């Protein structure tokens, strides 16, 4: 069985010292190791943003794609070979901004993909602009007089779009996030983990201390993530208390379960040579 | 024998179905057919027309004249009367000649047939007038009605015996009416020649068949005319051939899913028209940078923007050649007829996998939606290039996805093997796929990806010359103008003009040396293109330094007719 060390690579991360990405990386490696699968069974698709380089720091198959487009790439991989455990990783600008359309449709489909979003509530690799999850009034280089839009709430959005596993993690609590990641990987269906991630360089509001003062664990309060209405209540909670943990979970058939042509074997295992089109041609006669 | 039949009427009258039935009926009699359809971007109303050209020799295009026009409404007569052959005939819904004779030329014969009355008397839906018109056509040209009955039986098989019988009844009633009231018919008699069965197929379907034969497993697309036909064909074949066909949320997702599937190891494809392809361009570059094989069909229609959604043009060549940021290698191929569409699809998958690059098949509305009779296709030979098999993967150690090789091609694997864990990367990267932005690595990697061009150029087919070498006029074209040009050549030869035709299928990389040789030895060169700016002409000038002597261009959203090309060439020859 694979151990934590098997998921490490010798490459040194390029992130800023103290970046929340380090906590997510540690939790991710641990979560993968705890899932009981081997490194070669995973495929991680990352996007553009600080998180994007993550594929190089984890010893599993990786595809560094483009801005906002991790989910359709992950979907193609998953449909071609559903024996691969596919994990898509995005940032908030990436996944909830430019990739918002794909996000909603991926959840409707309930493909068995784990989606982890590094949510630092701003664009950081482009040196600090407002993001879809920035709060109204948030002042940045692109919104010097404060953002006028209200923030997207990924959790309520996921609840209404059909994700079958919805959780929030915190980069400052890697052991807790690690458990969430293992649970998401093990869950059959689309799993969203929105991760609160302090950006130590640009975000002076949603800092590590900001979150440490507010986050509480849903499981500590005996919360059961089975009721959608209750999940909505927790999902909108964003004041002196901010919940982390599994918000909602349901068992429903995955997209893969309903695609007839991949029931016997993954597409990659079907022969390419010698396809007979004789009968298909008859319809044109 | 040559005959051109057209049916026209409002969208919703069943024009398309009638036209295709007619094409198939002629093909079943061993005859050769080319058909084409014109329709506005409307579901109901607006004018639709479907022309079927039939001959006892192979035909390559539609014509600019009509021998028999079936007009399901009065508008059809007004819109098409100027296209009538000098002694052509018009079938219209009515009892007798209208007084104004639709203001058509006196030599045109009119056949009033009470189509609406026929269906009313039989107690069937008025939509079935088109079937009565088909029966009438069979009567007017003396064609074997049992062929139509056989086709109607097949077409309505799924709808049950009752529907089949009522369709046959309507067709017979149209036929019988003609026999009783117009026994002399049109004077044109069309007889089946033999039972030789050919396919009646359009460009979309031919690309689809080629892709299936090449082992296509994943097709993702967003509907857009005129590429939608490929989506519909493959979706219907999904279970017969064990594919996944995904109608995605948008064209971005379509190309990205295809790239993901291809990366996982299957043959994957997407298609759209120019507007959808515009959305795909970012991902096209990602396929190039990650060296993921990818096949994309771009079925052109007139732009810019939504342009003319259901018409034809060749205005996207430059766009397809240059789409997406950065310098990267791609193959752009432009098949000119349905056989070449089939072959292009097979060839595209082999090239995409051998060179791990995007391969673009550029077609257009005229090519993708017009049917032509062809012999059944031979199977595609599959070449997956340096894709390692299981035993080879077992033996690999220290796998480098982007290993530097002399050819620039690195061995490729399917992810999931315990021996091989690797990264693909859309950022500039080293041999392992890890980010590396130092200047030396950038140069090395750019060269690696671009160096493949040398091997590609060696294996690409040379451009083709049709007609006699050393002819007085060399026509130069690409894509769907092939058919009208071939037909125009016949007309010009009849007029003692010595002409040949240079068809360029692989437009990128451009076969500069061969084209240059041909053009330098040509006496007078004329580019024929369905666009405003002679885009191929520009490519030729750029790659060979040769300016074509003249250009014949058409950009009104309609394809060339052979007559039009022949006349314009003759004009150029006379007036310069």
Interface residues (C-beta under 8 A of the other chain):
Chain A: X11 X14 X38 X39 X40 X41 X43 X45 X52 X53 X55 X56 X59 X60 X61 X62 X63 X64 X65 X66 X69 X72 X73 X74 X75 X76 X77 X78 X79 X80 X81 X83 X84 X101 X102 X105 X259 X260 X261 X262 X267 X268 X270 X271 X272 X273 X274 X275 X276 X277 X278 X279 X280 X281 X284 X285
Chain B: X24 X27 X28 X197 X198 X199 X200 X201 X205 X209 X212 X213 X214 X215 X217 X218 X220 X237 X238 X239 X240 X241 X242 X243 X244 X246 X248 X249 X250 X252 X253 X256 X257 X258 X259 X260 X261 X262 X263 X264 X265 X266 X267 X268 X282 X283 X286 X290 X376 X377 X379 X382 X384 X414 X415 X416 X417 X418 X419 X420 X421 X422 X423 X424 X425 X426 X427 X433 X434 X435
